[in-house]
Amino acid sequence: MKKWFLHPALILVTGSLCLNSCKKDDDKAKTNTEKITLAAWKYDKAEVDINKDGTGDFPVPESEIEPCEKDNLITFKANNTGTVDEGPTKCDASDPQSMPFIWTFKTDETVINFPTAIVTGVDGDVTIVSLTEASMVLKREVDVPVLISPSGKANIILTLKH
């Protein structure tokens, strides 16, 4: 009777080829459009970046973002539309529960344009600082009192999460 012998290196190479060919499509890097449209986003925090180094220097004062905005759900759709759902706490009882908005990517999906605000102060061109499947960090330059920044400008950094 003839015995078959497989060399261990041949087994490793064959196994490796089989495993690599069986990888899921999930291993491919997602585009920013895919990441932003995965699920609804909600407010996490907002900070003021006076020296514009990308790091918040202090939180946006509580009086600037109403509590009723912090529980909103923001949903982006791949067709460049979206909705802002008021969540459990509405800012004005007569407001509709959800409002549509339009958004577009600019500059290789690194800038989002919002013709209307989705959160107080978040309209126009907004730069994506970072975007993962679980967190989106946006920044936008705003005018601030000269007492806060001698240039009269600072970045607001808004962090949203799933």
Secondary structure, DSSP 4 states (H G I P E B T S, - for coil): -PPP---HHHHHHHHHHHHHHT--GGGSPPPHHHHHTSS-EEEEEEEEETT-SSS-SEEPPGGGS-HHHHT-EEEE-TTSEEEEE--SS-SSTTS-SEEEEE-EEETTTTEEEEEEEEETTEEEEEEEEEE-SSEEEEEEEEE--TTT-TTSEEEEEEEEE-
